């Protein structure tokens, strides 16, 4: 199996875990997970990079990390798009109209699809750039670490 797919499996598992933990925290009245938890998305790239390096593909470490992030981003994007669609489809327009008035409710109803589409596109861009860059950084960090450890081991052997 390619290193990118093993890294992506970790990324998908992270996405699912973070999604459920955030939902559970919000259900209990908390503010949910902080944005700093997204830093965990360097791990798929680090894993893919480590596997590529151990398989003797040192030139592919960063590429495999970035591809792990891209594959992870596909899953996360599907999750977010499904959530946006579900959110729009579950609005109780009758209850909303009773709260704000019929005219305002009709205006919001007319604007919700274009607004959701714009928000969705912007979110997808952030997801893809974020996942790919985070995984690439994870792979680059692993490559730097492996280089330092490798030079140290080589220096010990030659002395």
Protein Blocks (a to p, Z undefined) as FASTA:
>chain_A
ZZklmmmmmmmmmmmmmmmmmmmmmmnopabjafklmmmmmmmmmmmmmmmmmnopaklm
mmmmmmmmmmmmmmmmmmmmmmmmmmmmmpcfklmmmmnojklmmmmmmmmmmmmmmmmm
mmmmmmmmmmmmmmmmmmmmmmmmmmmmmmmmmmmmmZZ
